[in-house]
Amino acid sequence: MEMPKPNSAILARKARVVERLQKVLPRDAVIHDEAETRAYECDALTAYRCPPMVAVLPTSTREVSDVLRICHEEGVPVVPRGSGTSLAGGALPTADCVILGVARMNEVLETDYDNRFIRVQTGRTNLSVTGAVEENGFFYAPDPSSQLACAIAGNIAMNSGGAHCLKYGVTTNNLMGVAMVMMDGEVVEIGGAHLDAGGLDLLGLICGSEGQLGVVTEATLRILHKPEGARPVLMGFDDNEVAGACVSDIIKAGVLPVAIEFMDRPCIEATEAFAHAGYPMCEALLIVEVEGSDAEIDAQLALIMEIARKHDPVELRESKSAEESAAIWLGRKSAFGAMGQINDYMCLDGTIPVSSLPFVLRRIGEMSKEYGLKVGNVFHAGDGNMHPLILFDANKPGDLELCEEFGAEILKLCVEAGGCLTGEHGVGIEKRDLMTVQYAPADLEAQMAVKDVFDPQWLLNPAKVFPLAVSEQRRGTAALAAE
Amino acid sequence: MKPETENDLAEVIAAASGPLAVKGGGTRGIAPQGDVLDVSGIRGVSLYEPGALTLVAAAGTPVADVEAALAAEHQRLAFEPMDHRGLMGTSGAPTIGGVIAGNISGPRRIQGGAARDFALGVRFVDGAGNIVKNGGRVMKNVTGYDLVKLMAGSWGTLGVLTEVALKVLPTPETQATLVLQGLNEVDAVRAMAAALGSPFEVSGASHLPEGPDGGPTTMLRVEGFEASVAYRLTQLQMLLSGFGARVERADAASTVRIWADVRDVAAFHGIAGDVWRVSCKPSDGPALAARAQAQGCVFDWAGGLIWLRVSEGTDLRSRLGAFDGHATLVRGTAETRAKVPVFQPEASGVAKLTAGLRARFDPRGILNPGLMGSAA
């Protein structure tokens, strides 16, 4: 994956930039020693690393504003960073950038149960937002699997999803307002404790813009009361196609489960060897979870089991207790760890129309043989969000490149099937150069026009999302100005 | 001008020499200045997969056609788009493009989300005549910027929609309404907050200071499987017993009528006066309504949406003062419209971004000019 060449004019000004940043931030909040900046050299896409020129850790919107104003005046690119859990390289630095980490901004600013929202600083982790309201029975719905570590700032930047978004939606459906600092230091407030925009929906535009439009420092998030209970049912099938038909029939029957998770045979085998969850050995396994009171859950599960029986399942296991529910979820939750035990892996997240599932899985199987790399599939089946895990050996020369090539082919297949490159991880650097597969030049031009408006000099996270060749001219203007 | 294909529309816009007034069904009463550009010729449902909860339709497709296709599979538009005809005194067929362009949502917005939350993808023609697509037809998609949200609620000022892809949902087996009589506005909003802060999945929460029998009426809707609906109504009734209201239950057929009336603000149909739509923090609702000195008032969204009927020419925003939210003039005389902006004026930082976006998407300033502020 190519990154732009660092601007030597900026690197030559490092001492002055550091000095100016130290004037507006506490001493320990400006990290510029080469031994220490290394801590920020990558995010969860660890195959790519590059220490930044400087990293800063502000504690308030005011400090973020000061940092951005200085970087704007100095023409220094800024890469915002939440907790650094991006799988797409969204927080990967360049050697001439300032990393702006929001990790020290983790306060709860306001909790309002009557109006069902919480306002937080965006460095707060996803799970600790729920942690702040759960003693009153409330929760924050989006639940990306990195929720213990990932920050709300990153959730907003990537419009993160999770296993339960079939019912509750993704970040954009649960975000009510933000305070955001523009690249020139101006602070704007968008949305709030009310619903929907009075003018253009800038909130919807900012959510998922991968830190390229502004730095979101505060967020108003919708909170919900927890359901009375939740229980899953596990089903195994001898055929992917049959499992897909079963999902479709469940949805058509008018039940709306909170989650429908799918695992294929390679993934089941790896998981069983690792976690011993007691899963049946079959071609396709579904975990379907519903919510409500005990009686409501019984009624919904009875309907779901009736539908499943029509598809000749090899296994049908309804949870009757919290222990049984945990056992059903154990394998699914261990799936990534299990695959990691076998080898290094790359996790994709293309999304496809649910109806294309059998075709796409068959093609991935064929391609797996062609490339000689194993693939296991975990899948949010209700919404078509796939997670193919391609196994490779990072120590074997050429294997990473082969794996990336295979991954790109899978994502192209997703687009051909009527889907998209990424359902919840974001484009970052990982899928940047594939954007032209999904979008025509006019489509990308419209998106880049938005960045032109918010960040005319293309200083914020500039080398992400758009293919480098496509954004070159715009980034070039900024580089020239910096010299 | 009434193009019948996306390409024709692109040519019309590229060749336009003056302002264009973009029109779907023409039922929502926005009536901007300019040559009428009628999009209702670009129509038809091109894809509907009930098992994937997805429908794709050309922007000019009548909402009624979309709803009929969905009803045949026991599905629906869960955001419950308002029909403006009764309130605005308009006729014609509302289009699905108009629904998305105006982000038109009804009472279920508080539970299921707004129109913008169900919009998966769009195709549109920008003010320079470029055809642009964004999003897609799948439920999760973070590939590039979300211009779908930007287009939803932009009222044709950034581009003219030609196609929308929507997430649809199953129609529940049944529905019912818990009706509470006699609560004042403050108690009503507190009761609605308690109901929405429960696990019982309330999908509508409205309060009429003057209900059907003249007294204040608070309504809570529950939808789902029959036994579940009965259970949740009972739980809600117990939860709210402390408010001391007289409680009745409305059955499925009455529930359909009640919420169509809330959605379409039937209380104001055929009565003169300007009508404003205020989105606010729900607990602020009663105080804002008091400041409005309105002749008529309907609370929806548990108090977070207030419909206000005031005498013609009133500058409601000056009565409301500063608050967390926004006020839109939905029905106003020419005199009112000349005096006060239809959309809430934005703070300068946000206004600058809005103007910048309009200047980029519609460089000649020809799409519905003057409707939502102006281009830079």
Interface residues (C-beta under 8 A of the other chain):
Chain A: D112 Y113 D114 N115 R116 G137 F138 M158 N159 G161 C165 L166 G169 V170 T172 N173 M182 E186 V187 V188 E189 I190 G192 A193 H194 L195 D196 A197 G198 G199 L200 D201 L202 L203 G204 L205 C207 G208 S209 H225 K226 P227 E228 V247 S248 D249 I251 K252 A253 G254 V255 L256 G292 S293 A295 E296 A299 Q300 T351 I352 P353 V354 S355 H380 G382 D383 G384 N385 G418 G419 C420 L421 T422 G423 E424 H425 G426 V427 K431 M435 Q438 Y439 A440 A442 D443 L444 E445 A446 Q447 A449 V450 K451 D452 V453 F454 V465
Chain B: E49 P50 G51 A52 L53 T54 E73 H74 N103 S105 R109 I110 G113 A114 R116 D117 D126 N130 I131 V132 K133 N134 G136 R137 V138 M139 K140 N141 V142 T143 G144 Y145 D146 L147 V148 K149 L150 A152 G153 S154 T157 L158 L169 P170 T171 P172 E173 R190 A193 L196 G197 S198 P199 G224 F225 A227 S228 Y231 S279 C280 K281 P282 S283 W301 G304 L305 D324 G325 H326 A327 T328 F343 Q344 E346 A347 G349 V350 L353 T354 G356 L357 R360 F361 M372 G373
